[in-house]
Amino acid sequence: MSEKVAFECVNCGNKAEQDSSDKTIPECCGKPMQVEGLDSCGMSTTAEHSRLDNLDEPCDDGRAGS
């Protein structure tokens, strides 16, 4: 028997559960749901990031290249 993975919508809070063997990510509100218990992208509290002032933009995940 496979384990269950819980997902939660970051917009409305709707929850869904599916088998861990299913690699598709459920969608809600037109966007992929997030694994329940994981935080959304957040800003680091280190001194290196203290100079950033425009926090209204989405976080850079580093995959954009140079």
DSSP file (Angstrom, degrees, kcal/mol; ACC not computed):
  #  RESIDUE AA STRUCTURE BP1 BP2  ACC     N-H-->O    O-->H-N    N-H-->O    O-->H-N    TCO  KAPPA ALPHA  PHI   PSI    X-CA   Y-CA   Z-CA
    1    1 A M              0   0    0      0, 0.0     2,-0.1     0, 0.0     0, 0.0   0.000 360.0 360.0 360.0 129.4    0.0    0.0    0.0
    2    2 A S        -     0   0    0      1,-0.1     2,-0.1     0, 0.0    17,-0.0  -0.434 360.0-105.1 -84.9 158.4    1.5    3.4   -1.0
    3    3 A E        -     0   0    0     -2,-0.1    17,-3.1     1,-0.1    18,-0.3  -0.371  31.1-119.8 -77.4 159.1    1.6    6.4    1.2
    4    4 A K  E     -A   19   0A   0     15,-0.2     2,-0.4    16,-0.1    15,-0.2  -0.770  16.7-152.1 -99.8 146.1   -0.6    9.4    0.7
    5    5 A V  E     -A   18   0A   0     13,-3.3    13,-2.0    -2,-0.3     2,-0.4  -0.976  11.0-144.1-117.6 130.8    0.6   12.9    0.0
    6    6 A A  E     -A   17   0A   0     -2,-0.4    30,-2.9    11,-0.2     2,-0.3  -0.796  15.4-168.0 -97.6 136.4   -1.5   15.9    1.1
    7    7 A F  E     -AB  16  35A   0      9,-3.4     9,-2.2    -2,-0.4     2,-0.4  -0.880   2.5-162.9-119.9 152.9   -1.7   19.1   -1.0
    8    8 A E  E     -AB  15  34A   0     26,-3.2    26,-2.4    -2,-0.3     2,-0.4  -1.000  21.6-122.8-138.1 139.0   -3.1   22.5   -0.2
    9    9 A C     >  -     0   0    0      5,-2.8     4,-1.3    -2,-0.4    24,-0.1  -0.662  13.3-152.0 -78.9 128.9   -4.1   25.4   -2.4
   10   10 A V  T  4 S+     0   0    0     -2,-0.4    -1,-0.1     1,-0.1    23,-0.1   0.671  92.4  48.0 -75.5 -15.8   -2.1   28.6   -1.5
   11   11 A N  T  4 S+     0   0    0     17,-0.1    -1,-0.1     3,-0.1    18,-0.1   0.922 131.0   8.0 -88.6 -52.2   -5.0   30.7   -2.7
   12   12 A C  T  4 S-     0   0    0      2,-0.1    -2,-0.1    16,-0.0    17,-0.0   0.564  91.9-118.7-112.1 -10.7   -8.2   29.3   -1.1
   13   13 A G     <  +     0   0    0     -4,-1.3    -3,-0.1     1,-0.3     0, 0.0   0.518  54.5 158.6  86.0   3.9   -6.8   26.7    1.3
   14   14 A N        -     0   0    0     -6,-0.1    -5,-2.8     1,-0.1     2,-0.3  -0.335  28.8-145.0 -60.2 143.0   -8.6   23.8   -0.4
   15   15 A K  E     +A    8   0A   0     -7,-0.2     2,-0.3    18,-0.1    -7,-0.2  -0.867  19.4 178.9-117.2 148.5   -7.0   20.4    0.4
   16   16 A A  E     -A    7   0A   0     -9,-2.2    -9,-3.4    -2,-0.3     2,-0.4  -0.973  10.2-156.5-142.4 154.7   -6.4   17.3   -1.7
   17   17 A E  E     +A    6   0A   0     -2,-0.3     2,-0.3   -11,-0.2   -11,-0.2  -0.993  17.5 162.7-135.0 140.7   -4.8   13.9   -1.1
   18   18 A Q  E     -A    5   0A   0    -13,-2.0   -13,-3.3    -2,-0.4     2,-0.1  -0.964  44.0 -79.1-150.2 166.3   -3.4   11.4   -3.5
   19   19 A D  E >   -A    4   0A   0     -2,-0.3     3,-1.3   -15,-0.2   -15,-0.2  -0.378  34.9-128.3 -66.6 144.5   -1.1    8.4   -3.6
   20   20 A S  T 3  S+     0   0    0    -17,-3.1    -1,-0.1     1,-0.3   -16,-0.1   0.715 107.8  66.1 -67.3 -19.5    2.7    9.1   -3.6
   21   21 A S  T 3  S+     0   0    0    -18,-0.3     2,-0.7     2,-0.0    -1,-0.3   0.724  82.6  86.0 -73.6 -20.5    3.1    6.9   -6.6
   22   22 A D    <   -     0   0    0     -3,-1.3    -4,-0.0     1,-0.1    -1,-0.0  -0.741  62.1-169.6 -82.7 113.6    1.0    9.4   -8.6
   23   23 A K        +     0   0    0     -2,-0.7     2,-0.2     2,-0.1    -1,-0.1   0.449  51.1 105.2 -88.3  -1.0    3.5   12.0   -9.9
   24   24 A T        -     0   0    0      1,-0.0    -2,-0.1     0, 0.0     0, 0.0  -0.542  67.3-133.9 -78.8 147.8    0.9   14.5  -11.2
   25   25 A I        -     0   0    0     -2,-0.2    -2,-0.1    10,-0.0     9,-0.0  -0.896  21.7-125.2-102.4 123.3    0.3   17.7   -9.1
   26   26 A P        -     0   0    0      0, 0.0     7,-3.1     0, 0.0     2,-0.3  -0.274  23.6-138.0 -64.9 154.6   -3.3   18.5   -8.5
   27   27 A E  E     +C   32   0B   0      5,-0.3     2,-0.3   -18,-0.0   -18,-0.1  -0.861  22.8 173.7-115.5 149.8   -4.5   22.0   -9.5
   28   28 A C  E >  S+C   31   0B   0      3,-2.7     3,-2.0    -2,-0.3   -18,-0.1  -0.975  71.3  10.1-150.1 144.2   -6.8   24.4   -7.8
   29   29 A C  T 3  S-     0   0    0     -2,-0.3    -1,-0.0     1,-0.3    -2,-0.0   0.775 131.0 -62.7  55.7  27.7   -7.7   28.0   -8.6
   30   30 A G  T 3  S+     0   0    0      1,-0.2    -1,-0.3     0, 0.0    -3,-0.0   0.554 120.0  91.7  78.9   8.6   -5.9   27.5  -12.0
   31   31 A K  E <  S-C   28   0B   0     -3,-2.0    -3,-2.7     0, 0.0    -1,-0.2  -0.936  85.2 -91.8-132.7 155.2   -2.5   26.9  -10.3
   32   32 A P  E     -C   27   0B   0      0, 0.0    -5,-0.3     0, 0.0     2,-0.1  -0.393  45.7-119.3 -64.3 142.0   -0.6   23.8   -9.1
   33   33 A M        -     0   0    0     -7,-3.1     2,-0.3   -24,-0.1   -24,-0.2  -0.382  23.1-122.8 -78.5 161.5   -1.2   23.0   -5.5
   34   34 A Q  E     -B    8   0A   0    -26,-2.4   -26,-3.2    -2,-0.1     2,-0.1  -0.806  30.3 -97.5-106.9 145.7    1.6   22.9   -2.9
   35   35 A V  E >   -B    7   0A   0     -2,-0.3     3,-1.8   -28,-0.2   -28,-0.3  -0.430  52.8-104.5 -60.5 130.2    2.5   19.9   -0.7
   36   36 A E  T 3  S+     0   0    0    -30,-2.9   -30,-0.2     1,-0.2    -1,-0.1  -0.305 103.2  27.3 -62.0 136.8    0.9   20.5    2.6
   37   37 A G  T 3  S+     0   0    0      1,-0.3     2,-0.4    -3,-0.1    -1,-0.2   0.219  92.2 112.6  97.1 -14.1    3.2   21.7    5.3
   38   38 A L    <   -     0   0    0     -3,-1.8    -1,-0.3     1,-0.0     2,-0.2  -0.749  65.7-125.5 -91.4 139.4    5.8   23.4    3.0
   39   39 A D        -     0   0    0     -2,-0.4     3,-0.1     1,-0.1    -4,-0.1  -0.493  24.1-112.8 -77.9 150.4    6.1   27.1    3.2
   40   40 A S        -     0   0    0      1,-0.2    -1,-0.1    -2,-0.2    -6,-0.0  -0.231  61.5 -56.8 -69.2 171.6    5.8   29.2    0.1
   41   41 A C        -     0   0    0     18,-0.1     2,-0.3     1,-0.0    -1,-0.2  -0.278  69.8-176.5 -54.1 129.8    8.8   31.0   -1.2
   42   42 A G        -     0   0    0     -3,-0.1     2,-0.4    17,-0.0    -1,-0.0  -0.847  27.0-105.1-128.9 164.9   10.1   33.2    1.5
   43   43 A M        -     0   0    0     -2,-0.3     2,-0.0     1,-0.1    12,-0.0  -0.741  35.9-116.8 -93.3 137.0   12.9   35.7    1.9
   44   44 A S        -     0   0    0     -2,-0.4    -1,-0.1     1,-0.1     0, 0.0  -0.352  11.5-142.7 -66.8 149.9   16.0   34.8    3.9
   45   45 A T        +     0   0    0     -2,-0.0    -1,-0.1     3,-0.0     2,-0.1   0.210  60.7 120.2-100.1  14.7   16.7   36.8    7.0
   46   46 A T  S >  S-     0   0    0      1,-0.1     3,-1.2     3,-0.0     4,-0.4  -0.348  78.5-110.1 -77.0 161.8   20.5   36.9    6.5
   47   47 A A  G >  S+     0   0    0      1,-0.3     3,-1.1     2,-0.2     4,-0.4   0.807 114.6  67.2 -60.6 -30.5   22.4   40.1    6.2
   48   48 A E  G 3  S+     0   0    0      1,-0.3     3,-0.4     2,-0.1    -1,-0.3   0.825 105.1  42.0 -60.3 -31.6   23.1   39.4    2.5
   49   49 A H  G X  S+     0   0    0     -3,-1.2     3,-1.3     1,-0.2    -1,-0.3   0.427  87.9  91.7 -96.5   0.1   19.3   39.8    1.8
   50   50 A S  T <  S+     0   0    0     -3,-1.1    -1,-0.2    -4,-0.4    -2,-0.1   0.739  79.4  61.9 -68.9 -20.7   18.7   42.9    3.9
   51   51 A R  T 3  S+     0   0    0     -3,-0.4     2,-0.4    -4,-0.4    -1,-0.3   0.590  78.3 102.4 -81.6  -9.6   19.5   45.2    1.0
   52   52 A L    <   +     0   0    0     -3,-1.3     3,-0.1     1,-0.2    -3,-0.0  -0.613  40.0 168.3 -77.3 126.1   16.6   43.9   -1.1
   53   53 A D        +     0   0    0     -2,-0.4     2,-1.1     1,-0.1    -1,-0.2   0.613  53.9  78.4-115.5 -15.3   13.7   46.3   -1.0
   54   54 A N    >   +     0   0    0      1,-0.2     3,-0.6     2,-0.1    -1,-0.1  -0.723  45.5 156.1 -98.5  87.1   11.2   45.2   -3.7
   55   55 A L  T 3   +     0   0    0     -2,-1.1    -1,-0.2     1,-0.2     4,-0.1   0.361  54.0  84.7 -93.3   5.3    9.5   42.3   -2.0
   56   56 A D  T 3  S+     0   0    0     -3,-0.1    -1,-0.2     2,-0.1    -2,-0.1   0.610  76.8  82.0 -81.1 -11.2    6.3   42.5   -4.1
   57   57 A E  S <  S-     0   0    0     -3,-0.6     3,-0.1     1,-0.1     0, 0.0  -0.571  92.8 -94.2 -92.2 156.2    7.9   40.4   -6.9
   58   58 A P        -     0   0    0      0, 0.0    -1,-0.1     0, 0.0    -2,-0.1  -0.295  50.4 -93.4 -65.6 154.4    8.1   36.6   -6.9
   59   59 A C        -     0   0    0      1,-0.1     2,-0.6    -4,-0.1   -18,-0.1  -0.350  33.7-119.4 -67.8 147.3   11.2   35.0   -5.5
   60   60 A D        -     0   0    0      1,-0.1    -1,-0.1    -3,-0.1    -3,-0.0  -0.809  20.4-166.2 -87.6 118.4   14.0   34.1   -7.9
   61   61 A D        -     0   0    0     -2,-0.6    -1,-0.1   -20,-0.0    -2,-0.0   0.413  41.4-114.7 -88.3   3.1   14.6   30.3   -7.8
   62   62 A G  S    S+     0   0    0      1,-0.1     3,-0.4     3,-0.0    -2,-0.1   0.524  88.3 109.4  82.7   6.0   17.9   30.6   -9.6
   63   63 A R        +     0   0    0      1,-0.2     3,-0.1     3,-0.0    -1,-0.1   0.444  51.7  86.6 -93.7   1.0   16.8   28.7  -12.7
   64   64 A A  S    S-     0   0    0      1,-0.3     2,-0.2     2,-0.0    -1,-0.2   0.682  87.4-134.2 -76.4 -17.8   16.7   31.7  -15.1
   65   65 A G              0   0    0     -3,-0.4    -1,-0.3     1,-0.2    -3,-0.0  -0.611 360.0 360.0  95.4-160.5   20.4   31.5  -16.0
   66   66 A S              0   0    0     -2,-0.2    -1,-0.2    -3,-0.1    -2,-0.0   0.477 360.0 360.0 -93.0 360.0   22.8   34.4  -16.1
